[in-house]
Structures are given as structure tokens and as C-alpha cells.
């Protein structure tokens, strides 16, 4: 516990650093950049949006929304240069985030090390629990909190929200979120718990803007995916376990991974495969398994478990006598398939443009995907240089997901992550994401979380968003501290109208509807917003926190 | 109450306003519906077992000579007098998984019916598509914008007083099955369904709530604003009814976890008389590809929670169950033969349950298709002999009084084809 706490205070220091740097960006004189900013090879099309709107649009779509000062920063740099940099995140230094993440040691650990440091309940303990000899509470008490496996998921969640809020490599974070969700594994399923950090670190993050085939292969081989979709257990039909604890057990085919590989990872559900294709693909992947899964072992191919017969996948023959390359052959067939290009292009366009993206854009995006053999960066470039991306129809057309709501609200108010007895501010904030309906790393089905408005807009979810806004602005959300008063430097708090104008400028960048502005102005008359307190010498004071919460909970802030 | 004065106002005829701003959808419907009733509502509680439950382990065909042959490791043991870990015989052919023991008294009481080999005419083995079809009610057709329960509710007679709580889903999202022209409430928790303003002292939250309410009060008729308006009507009504204060009755004990919590809160809403007619909850963990277990194990644990939840609900509601039907569903069943990992892969037909006072229980409905290879769908799965739409039509029409036509477009089941689970 002490170690965790120390880590937490490190974050505090790190995040103050982040806050300071952006604060100085706000107040310092503009750097001596040329009016045109940094030259860029990226050609952006003309847009009906205004000069600040295009910047806001980029910050909202290619990242988790603007922090105070970001619009000016991008304007100075030049929008094309900003986007180009985001497409090449390796060139963006991110020291503050790296320092903050040092509080989450599981991020860098192997599954084997995690088994050692956060061991599962041993069989004896489980038996004593099952027999009633020990109650769950007794076991929890004997098991120190900082050694429980739940620490792993907690730190992963905390790191994800920390990065979304504070990383300068915003697009990379968006793409990690996108691909993790696309190749979803459920962090609570058995051994996946210990494999989770390595999965994101090794299989997802390095390829987030890389090649699609590398992503498919890396996930296919990764113990987390092998375990989550059961392929590690799938063998040829007549295989009998030769030795070990399960010696003599008859094994056989498991279709789970083969089906989801086609339905969710590559072709899409309407991609033209049949039940027979599912069986044939499953046969190709027999023998792709995990070396000692309960001890954190890695990928291993077991030739004895492999079905060496000929297979026929989507009309293509995979000859008899193959081994591990049968699975790789399947991946090649799938990633080159026309349906895959269309499916991935649709999902990307849905993430970046609109819930129902224009067909012409999807077609051009799919064409780039095909032409570049699944180059994700090039495919994204097609989207961000398309007139559809910059169209009036796409502007603010997406409803924020829970992660986007939490991250963008903290960013908008320039919040700091703070130490928390639970261990790092990120953990408490991640819990807020969970309360809004999308707990990180805890989507149980292989489909991951949906990316459409109707999934996130309902009565309970809206209340959740309003309550989060109130909690954050009133500093009741553990894990984040905001200083609303900071914005009001040079603003007269006794003049509620001035306060409101300033808040709308900082949080909504002038994108409040006339109706919202009028309603909020009307609120200024309410005694709860404009109050007289005995502490204030002045006659009137404005409840800036509540006003800020109303702005964060407004319909406008739910969109990006 | 606030909502009633507004409703009268709407009745006064503010059509022009409707186009621009519009009242919450439930009020609009109440204002324009032909005729209405104040009788105590009939209630449907729909439970979705997401992930495809293995119908052969849940409702065991122990009398089928092929069952034990295809399920070497994961079959549920034959019924045996006095044996705790064995199938609980129902009628000499079918039996309950031993984890479903809490439902046995309800079966004996003839308030639990089972429809076996039930499912979709569509052959997809995709969880996502199959769930989508079962909720939209249009198998094979993805473009259907709304859910069948929402369409059913839209056609049902309006009630007095109008309520935003006619349809409620417990959970973080509003499921497809309840999305549609008629609004429905989604809530994670009855107790937390309010604006929580920590700063306000007396009358906590009122100021912030009013502020948010006005922000969402008017605006274009889109999802965000429409939902916002419904939210505040619901919040106000719930504050008055205070269902969270109602404790489980008759010694009912709900199982720990989200499913039990959902059912407990559904019972609270029913007992608080907030106008609930359709409730929805889901429960996951049925996708047992590996190590699904037999009398004990992974699936047994899920079934235990499932049965304990339903039994607690039945006990808690007591006499109110005379107005309630609980209907369970799952997107498809699982392979008849166990796979190489003592689990089962995605299949076709499964078993669905109907429970409640109006149910003609103590019977297993539907024709049993058999388990020999030539009797199986695609040579591997339990064939479907009852289209889920027949069962759902019967429940929606006979129990709720929904009109047949809009429920399942393109499908018509003559009354003779309904399973007959309702009196």
C-alpha cells in the first residue's frame, strides 16, 4: 500500500507539471512562429467551417477535446502541421505522461511477473472458501489489497484515462482505444487479467497507426486473445493430451476465435463467410496455444495438436501438411479480402466522421486501405483530408462516449489528476467512466463497446453525465482537481454575465446555442447561482462551480 | 403534480408547439391516444440471457436416448430420487438443471412454463446479429429502426395518469428492444436516479436540476433533447413515489450481483405503482465455449444466480404476480454435441421460460425435434420448432393487450400456432 501511495504522489507532481506547462502556454506570449505556422505536406480541403471551428473539430475528433490554450497552440502551429504530427506520434515528446505512468508499474510488467506479484487465490484458499471454512471477507483480510489481482485492472484503467487526459499524442490514444475495442478482450475472464498489460503494450499500441495485418497477427498470437476466445484449447478433432495433468483427455475443435476473427476483426458479419468457413478457419488455427497459461507463458505452436489435413477457406485451398503457417495463411486471405477493407473503413469513418458515414467516403477510405495493403496511417489520412470530415454535417455530429465525456471535461477545465488513497488519481476517474456505462477493459462481449449515439443517450446515462459534471466542477470527484476560479482571472465575479461569457468561451468555445446561452443567463437570476454570502465583502457572488457544471452537462458538451 | 398540469395543457391542443419543442414522448402519446384506462396494469418483465444459453443444460431432455451419448463430459446426470446433484425431473422426459431448484416450487404451483427448441428462423450464429434480430423482432433484417417491445407499447392503450415509467430497462444502456417512438427509461439504479448537487444545503439538487432541466427543455427534436426531457419527468415522478424505500417482502432474498439488483429494483417500481408495464433486464455469462461444467461448474453457477433471482422476484411480488409475466430469452442455443474443450459452440434452438400468475405452467411447450444427427439443424444444432415470434406475440397480445400487427412486421402466426403458455 505504501508503494502505491508513493506512486500516487509522483503522479501529483507529474500532473502539476502538465497543468503548469499548459498554463504557461496560455499566458505566455505567442512563440515567434511564422504566420503560416510550420509547413506541412498534408493538404486539407476547403471547409465551410470557420477558422476556429476547424481547429476545434480536429481537437475533438483526433483527440479528447481541447484544453484551455489548445486552439491557440494549433493555430500558431498550423492545423495541417498539427494533424501531421498527430499522425506521427513518435516525434511528439510526452515526458509528463511518461512520468505520471511510472506510478502504474503493471504497465511494463510481463504476465509472468504479474502472476508473481499479484497471485491468484491458490487452490487451497479457494477450497476453504468453497467449503465455507473461510468467509470471503476473511480471505480478503488475509490477502493484502496491494497484492490482489484487481490491482492490475485498476492500474490499466488509471493509465488509460491518464493518457487520454494528459498525453500530447492524442490521436495515438484515440487509436489505441479504437483498436483495443476492435480486438476486444475482457479483462475479467480468467487468465486474461494477468495478460492485459502485455496485450495492450505488445499487440495493440505498437501497431495503432501501423499495418492492419500486424495487428491481426499480433492479436491472433497473443495469449490474452488466445485465452479470451478459447483458441488455446482448440485442437484437431481426435487429439488426446499426451501428458501432464490432463493426460488422456480427448480434445477437439473450438470455433470461438475463428468466428470472431471473421465477424468482428476482419470481414464483418456480412463479409460472405459460411459456417463451413468457420470450421475450416478453426482447423487452421489448431495448435496455436499458450505455453503454461496460468504462469504467464507466451505463444507456442504445438504441432501435435494441429489439424494437418487440407482446408478450404473462402474458396481458397490451404494444402495438407501445413503447420503454424496455416493460420498465417488465413490471416493473409482475410486482411486482403475486399470485405475487410470495407468493414475497417466503415468503422474508422464511423469513429471519426459520423454514425452513418457517407458511402463515398467509406469507398475512398477502403480503396486506400486496399492500395496500401492495410496501412492504417494512410487510411486515416484519407479520412482527415476528405471534404466529408470537414463538412458542416460532420461538425459536432458525434455523441461522446463515456471515456470521451470524462477525459474532455477534465481537459476543458484544465483539471489535475491528484493523489488518491486508492492509488493514483486515474483510478477514481476511471471509475467515473465506468459509472457512465463503459468501464475500461470490462466490455464482456467480443464486440467491445458500440460507437453510435443511441448506445450512450438514455435517461440514466444523461443523469450520470450531469452528475459527473456537478461532481467535477464542485471538486467532489476524487482523483481530479479543477480550479474554476482560475478562469476568472480578469473576470469580475460579482458580474454573473461576465462569468457566464467567460465559461462559455473556455468550455464551449463559443459553440453554445442561443437557447443554451439564454437558459444559462436566466439561471443567473436564481438565488442558487447568484448568492450573497456573509464571507464576501461584495454584495453578490456567482456560484461559478454550479454554472460550470451546467455548461459541462449541457447538450452541447455531450457532442464532439 | 407538475406532469399532470402540463399534460392538461397539451390536451388543450398545442400542436404547433409539438413540432418545435414537443413534450416528452410519453406525454404526447397520452394526450393524443384514443381512450385510456386506469385499471391496474398488466406487467411484462423481459429477461435477456445474453451470450446464448445452453438450453440442453438448462432444461435437460434426460428422456432423450441420444442426450447422454453426445454430451459425454457435460451432460446433467439423470434424475435420481434424493440426489442433489442430478436433473430435477419435470415430466419424465425433461428436467431442470439442479441449479434451477429455486424454480421448482413455481413449476409445482403451475406458474412456470417452458418452451423448448424455441428460437429464430434466421440461421446466424453471430451473438450480435442474433441478439439484434431478437430485439428488433425482424430476423434477417438489419434496417429495422425500433424494437418489438417499443412497437408493442406504442400500440397499447394509454393509461391514466400518464407515466414516463411505462417501459423501464435496468442497466447503463437502453436496449434495442425498447428503442422506438415511445420513450423508455434506462436506469442503473433507482436510488441514484436524480441530480446530485453536493453544494446545495437544503433541498439538495433542486437548483442544479432546474438548471439542467431548462437546458434540455427546448431545442430541436433530437435524441439528446428528447431524452433530456423524459429524464426530468421521470426524476420528478420517482422522487414522489420513492420506490427505493420499499424493502423486499415475504422474506425474499435476491442474489448478489447486477442481475439480482435489477430484479429487486423492478419489484420496487412495480410496488411503487409508477405505471410500469414493461421492464427489461439482462444477464450475461452464457457463452460457455470451454469448461462449461455439468451439475456443477461455470454454467451451474450462472444458472443458480438466474434461478435465485427469478424465485426472489416471485416471492417478493407475492400476490402482485397475478398481473405479471416474466419472459426469458436468449439469442440462440449451443451445439448439441460438446466441443473439444468440454464446452459448446454457437448453435440454434434453445429453451425459454414464462413465469407468473397468468401463465399456464407446469408444462413444457413446443414440439421436441430430437437429437439424432438427421434431426439436428445443419447436422449439429437443436432445430427450432417454435419461432420466438410466436411465443412473444402470444405474451404481448394476450397479456399486455398489444396489437398484433406492429409487433413483428412480415410475420403472422395464427392463434393456433401460438404455444399456448397463457390462459
Interface residues (C-beta under 8 A of the other chain):
Chain A: X229 X230 X233 X234 X235 X237 X239 X250 X251 X252 X253 X254 X255 X256 X259 X263 X264 X269 X275 X278 X399 X435 X436 X437 X438 X444 X445 X446 X447 X453 X454 X455 X456 X457 X458 X459 X460 X461 X462 X463 X464 X466 X467 X470 X471 X474 X476 X513 X515 X516 X519 X520 X522 X523 X526 X528 X529 X543 X545 X546 X549 X550 X553 X554 X555 X558 X559
Chain B: X50 X51 X124 X125 X126 X127 X128 X129 X169 X172 X173 X174 X179 X185 X186 X187 X188 X192 X193 X194 X195 X196 X197 X198 X199 X200 X206 X207 X208 X210 X211 X212 X214 X215 X216 X217 X218 X219 X223 X224 X225 X227 X228 X230 X231 X234 X235 X284 X285 X287 X289 X290 X339 X340 X341 X343 X345 X346 X378
